[in-house]
Amino acid sequence: MKRLIIGTAGHIDHGKTTLVRALTGVNTDRLKEEKQRGISIELGFAPFMLPSGHKAAIVDVPGHERFIRHMLAGAFGIDMVVFVIAADEGIMPQTREHLDIIELLGVKQGVVAITKKDLVDEEWLMLMEEEIKEYLAGTALKNSPMIAVSAVSGEGIKQLLEEIEKIAAQVEEKPVLGQARLPIDRVFTIAGFGTVVTGTLWSGQIKTGESLELMPVQRPVKIRSLQVHGARVTEALAGQRVAVNLQGIEVAEIKRGYLLSTPDYLHPSYRVDTRLRLLSSSKRTLKNWNRIRFHLGTEEALGRVVLLDRDELQPGQESYAQIVMEKPVVCQKGDPFVIRYYSPVTTIGGGNIIDPNAPKQKRFREEVLEQLVMKEEGSLYDLILQEMEAAEATFTSSDLARKTGHEEEHIKEELEQLLLDEKVGDLKNGEYMSTRSLEKINDEIGNRLQEYHRQYPLRGGYPREEMRSRFFKSINTRSFNAIIKYLEDRGSINSRNNQLRLAGYSPEPGVKEKRAIEKIQEMMDKELFTPPSLEELEQQLELNGEDFIEIISYLLNQGLLIKLSGDIYFSTQALEEGKKILEEHFGREKELSLATARDLFNTSRRYTLPLLEHYDKTRFTRRIGDIRVKA
């Protein structure tokens, strides 16, 4: 079944809703006010059975200038348009504005329906057809079929259906692979079910029981049930009108303009980089920092335009521009958008998103403009590389899909080539980093370690987490560890006991330090089981506190000195000698008491207890009550 969204467009009272009723049998005016006034105020939707038996959906948009924002909400996501012009009035202001919007949104396929044929004579109809052809020349609908119809008598309706069928067959369906995006255009409650939202599923697929993310508020929600064309389904695909019953959220917590998406796929942003075009029909220029109304999907946001390469945009001109929003918006690279003047409210232009999460850009900077050219026009290979080299950060394939606006499977293909070309490094944890960024990090860590080793020659290395938090705080611990493993595998650094050191480096005491170490070992070995305290050692060595601490740390790192408890330290030789003494004891006796051990070591209880606890901990002995046995 063809997944197809057909939209109507045209001036108020040109018969759009009546035509939809003639095509589908459904009256899309659902509000009491709409029926009383005879105009569409809100969006209307109807299932549409094509002559072939395929079921599409038709979106009936309001034509009144006061409701253009509703028209915009419905126009985003349509695959083809039925462009309606009344035979008795011809081209009117909203005819022009709706066509501008259709073109800005990139809708290139459609059919022109000249309605109210029964109200004019043949000669007038021919004149009107010529006027419409002349008007459409040079627009996206210039080659579209034109059918005169009467929704009242039914004349021309069959022919119109046949033309819609032909065009529908040429429409390329939206991709069902990749991430899901569903802009919300209606929110309401159904008794017994709770909160329901509707929209056109732009991409991907959603399933009953699945979790989605409500954007831009970034709230997790769960799908309780789904409907497509009024029928309950377990799965909805891109290109379908969908009603989603959400679990655990109230209607008051959702607004039109919000969006449902695959969790962690999109991120709200106050800044977007764009290619912006001002309509030739615009009666005003657009100046830097002008306030505008930004429309994308079902969202409307106020913002200001930052022109990056000029001070003023003339009608018909294009420019790179950053739009600074007054509230966060959610979009993807390549999305079309429309802008309207803040006041008076008229459609003046639009374009496409280049960077949906842009940094603050400086104007008239050549490097900024070159980056935008690459982001807009570069190959996917170049685009991925630019994104990765622009930030000293790690990326997953889904990160890059979101950044570039391409499917993740295509991202993975390009990553394979980038790996072969040694432009990118695989961190083996699902993340990648550009080779340039890795080399920069490697050089910076190397310089830091070189200075650290010079300043602290007795230390085993720089604490890994301190290195990250001080110099690479934008990289999380998991990613930083993967980067260190990558660099370690390539032989530039070593990591041991969560300390980083240059490859091949080992702590080496100087002449003064060697003398101090020999003195410490001599004092520790003189009374193996009654070792001197650190305070006593420091007094004998006559070193300043910092140098003494460095030497003790070195002996501990090298395993020459062992801290047992509190301020009690033993030499490795003492611990080995103690094991020999206990081995001999257990050769004669099965049990060992604290008092016996004290006598064997010829020391006090202060030193005997931590010694025995050390042997328990290393599983040389095992404690049972107040005695110990050989483990």
Secondary structure, DSSP 8 states (H G I E B T S, - for coil): ----EEEEE--TTSSHHHHHHHHHS-----SHHHHHHTS--S-EEEEEE-TTS-EEEEEE---SGGGHHHHHHHHTT-SEEEEEEETTT-S-HHHHHHHHHHHHTT---EEEEEE-GGGS-HHHHHHHHHHHHHHHTTSTTTT--EEE--TTT-TTHHHHHHHHHHHHHH------SS--EEE--EEEEETTTEEEEEEE--BSEEETT-EEEEETTTEEEEEEEEEETTEEESEEETTSEEEEEEES--GGG--TT-EEESTTS---EEEEEEEEEE-TT-SS-EETT-EEEEEETTEEEEEEEEESS-SEE-TT-EEEEEEEEEEEE---TT-EEEEEESSS--EEEEEEEEETT-----TT-HHHHHHHHHHHHS-HHHHHHHHHHHSSS-B-HHHHHHHHT--HHHHHHHHHHHHHTTSEEE-SSS-EEEHHHHHHHHHHHHHHHHHHHHH-TTS--EEHHHHHHHH-TTS-HHHHHHHHHHHHHTTSEEEETTEEEETT------HHHHHHHHHHHHHHHHTTTS---HHHHHHHHT--HHHHHHHHHHHHHTTSEEEEETTEEEEHHHHHHHHHHHHHHHHH-SEEEHHHHHHHHTS-HHHHHHHHHHHHHTTSEEEETTEEEE-
